[in-house]
Amino acid sequence: MAQVPKAPRYRLLSLQVALTVWAVLVVTRLFWIQVLDHQQLAGRALDQQEETIVVPAQRGTIYDRHLTPLAMSLPVESLFAMVQQVTHPAREAAALAQVLDLDGTTASDLRRRLSPPHHFAWVARQVTANDAAAVQALHLPGIFGQPATRRFYPKGRLAGSLLGFVGLDGHGLAGIEHSFDSTIAGHDGRAVLEVDAHRQSYSQIEQPPQEGANLVLTIDQNIQFIAQQELDQQVAATHALRGTVVIENPHTGEILALADSPSFNPDDYRDTPPSRLGDPAVTTPYEPGSVFKLVTISAALQQGLVTPEEMIDCQMGSIRLGGRTIHDHAAFGVISVSDILRHSSDVGAIKIGLKLGDEEFYHYIREYGFGQLTDVDLPGESRGLVRPPARWQPMSIGAISIGQEVSATPLQLIAMVSTLANGGVYHAPRVVMDQFSGPAPADPPAFEATPGRRVVSAVVANEMKQMMAQVVLAGTAQQAQLNGYTAGGKTGTAQKANPGERGYSKTDYIASFVGFTPLNDPAIVVLVELDSPRGGHEGGAVAGPAFKRIAERVLPYLGVPHDVPVAAPATAVRVAAKEPAPAPAPVSATVSAPPLPVASTPTAAVPGMVVIDYGNHGVTMPDFTGKTVREVSAASAKLGLDLTLQGTGVARAQSPEAGTRLARGAAVAVRFTP
């Protein structure tokens, strides 16, 4: 029997070994691919088969208090490219640039993004329906549309600083849009575009987005419009750098309007200088000047250290404190506390502050909300600057008494004045009334006010209101007098601190006026603040006229009845010539103010005047002087008055004054002493 040659046998064995090794390698590679690398390869396959696109949620609508939309989202379309389906990137980019009106730089960037190695690229976000239709008509391969939303502000720049704005990613970047972003943004959905091996799309799977909640603000768009219009006019007339107006309901803390000038349109925020995109009413504190005397005097009244009639020596307009001499704007002698406020005497306010002392003064400053956040739900709110007494210098109590060495935001200042207008009860300012999901309700929601905190008694608050009324009638704010309504308030004329150095500017001032109206039952408190006006910088002369115009438009809109007669408009009369009028005699610092006007029916009607007649619903404020608590309570109940009592014994002071004509249910206060 013949034997097989060794060489063929060796070759056969080698072939068998090679096949075995090859098989082992194949099996190992398959194991590696199908087991060890399964997750990675499956993910890569999914990436080649699918593209996931975020579908922005419908952002909630922001309404004013009457459910008028101030910010809303409109359906638009976003265009994107599946790059591997784009056949001629340069040509398609040029066609898209022409239709979408892109500049050269943007078109060049688009051409780069439409080329490999990119897989997905945005072409344009939030385009109009016309632009989307024009792109679709080009029938460009690899270019698709995706439903999206775009934020729209139908009132333009109205309340722009309050509302804020939204970026391309759908998130709020400022104002209410930023503060409540998590509430009104909703939850984004997901669109999955599936493609085959040739990168042709053949199906789309969507996870629907969840719509955000809607917000109702306390803002009234009509009052906001009035505030913005009058503020713009006053800023232009005084050549101020900027201005702010805030209008508040003192009984609840509701902000009815918040206007800044110059303002901006949230739809065009990208073209607005960054310095104008903020909200100075909450972010920009300033030294309030004489407005802060309201804190000084009300705190001293509450502590029983002074009374409105108490006479204080203002030392002919100068006082030395902490090694410095402070001069008044006039040489006042011995005048009453009421006249100190009416004439805005710095020396008088400092002497009242010295009676208080550091700790008591600081206590009331904090009670009025200064040096702390109001939690108004607006971004970037400043606490202002209030240093504790341990850090005060010997001069500090005098400076703070007249509104220096302390800074506050317009929102903090209007909250303080609202506290006095509201009978001594502080309510934190609020700009959001309610939130809801789905369609808007048929009727606007009601504002639910949180419990306030008492800062001063009702008697002290009424005494302050009477003194603030004299500021308007015969003091530093006579240009804020209203036609047909009583009002009270306080002016502020504060020098601006020199940036980057010590001391104050001799040319730049913050001029302000904060007032309320009507006197006995305030419906609104209005703050007007102007930064660096030219041609005059006194708060009464610069900010007072804007308060007057705003209040005389807002009060009738709110349906507030007149509480004093309405004067006929002056008629210009042409005369040939007349002797120049003699210069008015100087007013003595100790002269008392004229009495408050009362809405009573005169014996003879004056032509051109509207007289308020309460009819059977009106009562006359009695003179309670010398009467007991029981007698005052019985008389007030009989007349239907809302009485607030302070102290025991017999009546010594009352507000309003005896003889004032009131509506039934009006608030009155009486102070008793043994």
Order of alpha helices (4+ residues) and beta strands (2+ residues): alpha-alpha-beta-beta-beta-alpha-alpha-beta-alpha-beta-alpha-alpha-alpha-beta-beta-beta-alpha-beta-beta-alpha-alpha-beta-beta-beta-beta-alpha-alpha-alpha-alpha-alpha-beta-beta-beta-alpha-beta-beta-beta-alpha-alpha-beta-alpha-beta-beta-beta-beta
